[in-house]
Amino acid sequence: MAGTRKTAVAVVLAALALTATACNGNDDEKAAPAAPTTAAGTTATPSAAAPTGGAKPEKVSPAVYLEQVTQKTGAAKSAKVNESITIGDLAMTGTGAISWADGLQGDLTMDMSDSPMGKMIAVLTGSGSAPYRFAKDGMYLHLGGDGVEALGGKHWVHFSAADLAKTSGGSTNQFKDADPVEAVRLLIATGKVAEVGQETVDGRATTHYSGVLDADEIAGASAAKGLSQEKLDQLKQKLAAGGITSEQIDVWVDADQLVVKRTETGATKAGRFKASVLYSDYGTAVDTTAPAAADVVEVADLAKLGNS
């Protein structure tokens, strides 16, 4: 019985590592840009007027304005997040606070109770949610229920960057660029961004920008336009691993030049992908400390569980 339980724990942990990489990656798809919609589901209408508060100066191109947005949002360094993600039949929502001052750090709880994965993770966490902590040395998953018993009373499993890369087939640097403006930089670098119009999102007046990026265009983006060759190479590797040919990126920016919402959509090997993230409380305090080593099990050691 103990061996069976531990084997189940190892299998579910591998699946959870995949969901963690999806939470913060760009595994998106091709989405022919139909008429963009507002947060309320109504069709947005382009407008030359600035939203309430005057977010964008007159006669400034979307690319030039978004360059300013990347600087302002990037400098904020942290925010509270509320996100929803679907990948095929897997659906999850997440809440927490993250920092991108030095790679991805902070706490994020993903609720998968409405998807088949929810029953699987209940074995480990005691509920349909997976509480993650991101620190400089990788990602930690907080355990509960049978998970604690199976791992000898310890409450955290640690995934290093290399562990996550093995699980997802991606780059070991996938958590270096977790800030809200990475998608904006892509739009600028490929020249595929357009202003959609003014919309109210989460109670805030915003300007909506959108672009559909082809994988070849992404690969050919100039490093001189804001992306290093290292970042481009990492992105190409990730797109190839996910079987992604193109993706649609949408961002909503408020009068303070801060990203209010970001969505990324596409088609991957695992099915249709859509991620939507709301950002609020920029500059919020974030816990960046790793759990105590005595309370942590390395995921690399879990392969031995089924034999014990």
C-alpha positions in Angstrom: 0.0 0.0 0.0 2.8 2.4 0.9 4.6 1.8 -2.3 1.5 2.3 -4.4 0.7 5.5 -2.7 4.2 6.8 -3.2 4.1 5.8 -6.9 0.9 7.8 -7.3 2.5 10.8 -5.6 5.5 10.7 -8.1 3.1 10.5 -11.1 1.0 13.4 -9.9 4.0 15.5 -9.1 5.2 15.1 -12.7 1.8 16.3 -13.9 1.9 19.3 -11.6 5.3 20.3 -12.8 3.8 20.6 -16.3 0.9 22.8 -15.1 3.4 25.0 -13.3 5.4 25.6 -16.5 2.1 26.4 -18.3 1.2 29.0 -15.6 4.1 31.2 -16.5 5.1 30.3 -20.0 4.1 31.3 -23.6 2.8 28.0 -24.8 0.2 29.7 -26.9 -1.5 29.2 -30.2 -2.7 30.5 -33.5 -5.9 32.4 -33.1 -7.2 34.3 -36.0 -8.1 37.6 -34.5 -11.8 37.8 -34.5 -13.4 41.0 -33.3 -11.8 41.6 -30.0 -14.1 41.6 -27.0 -14.2 43.5 -23.7 -13.9 41.9 -20.3 -17.7 41.9 -20.2 -17.8 39.9 -23.5 -19.0 42.8 -25.7 -17.3 43.8 -28.9 -14.7 46.5 -28.5 -14.7 49.5 -30.9 -11.4 51.2 -31.9 -11.1 54.8 -30.9 -8.6 57.6 -31.4 -9.5 59.2 -28.1 -7.4 58.3 -25.0 -9.2 56.6 -22.1 -10.3 58.4 -19.0 -7.1 59.8 -17.5 -5.3 60.1 -20.9 -3.2 56.9 -21.0 -1.7 57.5 -24.4 -0.3 60.8 -25.7 -1.7 62.0 -29.0 0.1 60.9 -32.2 2.2 58.3 -30.5 2.4 54.9 -32.3 1.4 51.8 -30.4 4.9 50.5 -30.6 6.4 53.7 -29.2 3.8 53.9 -26.4 4.3 50.2 -25.5 8.0 50.8 -25.1 7.1 53.3 -22.3 4.8 50.7 -20.9 7.6 48.1 -20.6 9.7 50.5 -18.7 7.0 51.6 -16.3 5.5 48.1 -15.7 8.9 46.4 -15.5 10.1 49.0 -12.9 7.1 48.2 -10.6 8.7 44.8 -9.9 5.7 43.0 -8.3 1.9 42.8 -8.4 -1.0 40.7 -7.2 -2.3 38.4 -9.9 -5.6 36.7 -10.7 -5.4 34.3 -13.7 -7.2 31.6 -15.6 -5.7 29.0 -17.8 -7.1 26.3 -20.1 -5.1 23.7 -21.9 -7.2 21.2 -23.7 -9.6 19.8 -21.1 -7.4 21.1 -18.2 -8.8 24.2 -16.6 -7.4 26.1 -13.6 -7.5 29.5 -11.9 -4.8 31.1 -9.9 -4.4 33.8 -7.3 -1.3 35.2 -5.5 1.4 37.8 -5.6 4.6 37.6 -7.7 7.8 39.5 -8.2 9.8 39.7 -11.4 12.7 41.8 -10.0 15.0 38.8 -10.1 13.2 36.1 -12.0 9.8 34.7 -10.9 9.4 34.7 -7.2 6.3 34.7 -4.9 3.3 32.6 -4.0 0.6 31.4 -6.4 -2.2 28.9 -5.7 -3.7 27.2 -8.7 -7.3 25.9 -8.2 -8.0 22.9 -10.4 -11.0 21.6 -8.6 -13.2 22.0 -11.7 -11.0 19.8 -13.9 -9.9 16.1 -13.9 -6.5 17.2 -12.5 -8.3 18.4 -9.3 -9.0 14.8 -8.1 -5.4 13.8 -8.8 -3.8 16.6 -6.9 -6.1 16.1 -3.9 -3.9 13.1 -3.1 -1.0 15.4 -2.6 -2.4 18.6 -1.3 -5.6 17.6 0.5 -7.8 19.7 -1.9 -8.3 20.5 -5.5 -5.7 23.3 -5.3 -1.9 23.4 -5.7 0.0 26.0 -3.7 3.2 26.9 -5.4 6.1 29.1 -4.1 8.7 30.4 -6.6 12.1 31.2 -5.3 15.5 31.9 -6.8 16.4 28.2 -6.8 13.2 27.0 -8.5 9.7 26.1 -7.6 8.2 24.5 -4.5 4.8 22.7 -4.1 3.2 22.7 -0.7 1.8 19.3 0.3 -1.1 18.2 2.5 -3.2 15.1 3.1 -1.6 11.8 1.9 1.3 13.7 0.3 2.8 14.6 3.7 2.5 11.1 4.9 4.0 9.6 1.7 7.0 11.9 2.0 7.9 11.2 5.6 6.1 14.3 7.1 7.8 16.9 4.9 5.5 19.6 3.4 7.4 20.9 0.3 8.6 19.3 -2.9 11.4 21.3 -4.7 11.6 21.5 -8.5 14.9 23.1 -9.8 15.0 24.8 -13.1 16.6 21.8 -14.6 13.9 19.5 -13.2 11.2 21.6 -14.8 13.0 21.7 -18.1 13.2 17.9 -18.1 9.5 17.6 -17.4 8.3 20.2 -19.9 11.0 19.8 -22.6 11.7 23.5 -22.3 14.6 25.8 -21.3 16.2 25.9 -17.9 15.6 29.7 -18.1 11.8 29.5 -18.3 11.3 31.4 -15.1 13.7 34.2 -15.7 11.3 36.4 -17.6 8.0 36.3 -15.7 7.1 40.0 -15.8 3.9 41.2 -17.4 5.7 43.0 -20.3 7.5 40.0 -21.9 4.5 39.6 -24.2 4.6 43.4 -24.9 8.2 43.2 -25.9 7.4 40.5 -28.3 4.7 42.6 -30.0 7.1 45.5 -30.3 10.0 43.4 -31.6 8.0 41.8 -34.4 6.1 45.0 -35.4 2.8 43.2 -35.1 1.0 45.3 -32.6 -2.2 47.4 -33.2 -4.4 49.5 -31.0 -7.9 48.0 -30.7 -9.6 50.7 -28.6 -10.7 51.8 -25.2 -12.2 49.3 -22.7 -12.9 49.1 -19.0 -11.2 46.1 -17.4 -11.5 45.3 -13.7 -13.0 48.7 -13.1 -10.1 50.5 -14.8 -10.1 52.5 -18.0 -7.6 50.9 -20.4 -6.3 50.9 -24.0 -6.3 47.5 -25.6 -3.4 46.4 -27.9 -3.3 43.1 -29.9 -1.1 41.2 -32.3 -0.9 37.8 -33.9 2.7 36.5 -34.1 3.9 33.8 -36.5 6.7 31.6 -35.2 9.0 32.6 -38.1 8.4 36.3 -37.3 9.2 35.7 -33.7 12.4 33.9 -34.7 13.4 36.7 -37.0 12.8 39.5 -34.5 15.8 41.8 -34.1 17.7 41.8 -30.9 18.0 45.6 -31.5 14.3 45.9 -30.9 14.3 44.9 -27.2 15.0 41.1 -27.2 18.4 39.5 -26.7 19.5 36.7 -28.9 19.4 34.4 -25.8 15.7 35.2 -25.2 14.9 34.6 -28.9 16.7 31.3 -28.9 14.8 30.2 -25.7 11.5 31.2 -27.2 12.2 29.3 -30.5 13.0 26.2 -28.4 9.8 26.5 -26.4 7.6 27.1 -29.5 9.1 24.1 -31.2 8.7 21.8 -28.2 5.0 22.8 -27.9 4.3 22.4 -31.6 3.2 26.1 -31.8 3.1 27.9 -35.1 1.7 31.2 -34.0 0.1 33.0 -31.0 -2.2 35.9 -30.3 -1.2 38.3 -27.5 -3.5 41.0 -26.1 -2.6 43.6 -23.4 -4.7 46.2 -21.7 -2.8 49.3 -20.3 -4.1 51.9 -17.9 -3.4 55.6 -17.6 -0.4 55.0 -15.4 1.2 52.9 -18.2 0.8 49.7 -16.2 -0.4 46.4 -17.7 -3.9 45.7 -16.3 -4.6 42.5 -18.2 -2.7 40.1 -20.5 -4.1 37.2 -22.6 -2.3 34.7 -24.7 -4.0 32.2 -26.9 -3.0 29.4 -29.2 -2.9 25.8 -30.2 -0.4 23.3 -28.7 0.3 19.6 -28.9 -1.8 19.3 -25.7 -4.8 21.2 -27.2 -6.1 24.7 -27.4 -4.4 27.0 -24.9 -5.6 30.3 -23.4 -4.2 32.2 -20.5 -5.6 35.4 -19.0 -4.0 37.3 -16.2 -5.2 40.4 -14.3 -2.6 42.5 -12.5 -3.3 44.8 -9.5 -1.6 46.4 -6.5 1.7 47.0 -8.3 4.6 47.1 -5.8 3.0 44.8 -3.4 5.2 42.9 -0.9 6.1 39.4 -2.0 7.5 36.5 -0.1 10.7 35.4 -1.9 12.1 33.0 0.8 12.5 29.3 0.1 11.0 26.9 2.6 13.3 25.4 5.3 15.5 22.8 3.9 14.5 20.3 6.6 10.9 20.4 5.4 11.7 19.9 1.7 12.0 16.8 -0.6 13.9 17.1 -3.9 11.7 16.0 -6.9 14.8 14.3 -8.3 14.6 11.8 -5.4 11.0 10.9 -6.0 11.8 8.3 -8.7 12.8 6.0 -5.9 9.4 6.2 -4.1 7.7 3.5 -6.0 10.4 1.0 -4.9 10.3 1.8 -1.2 
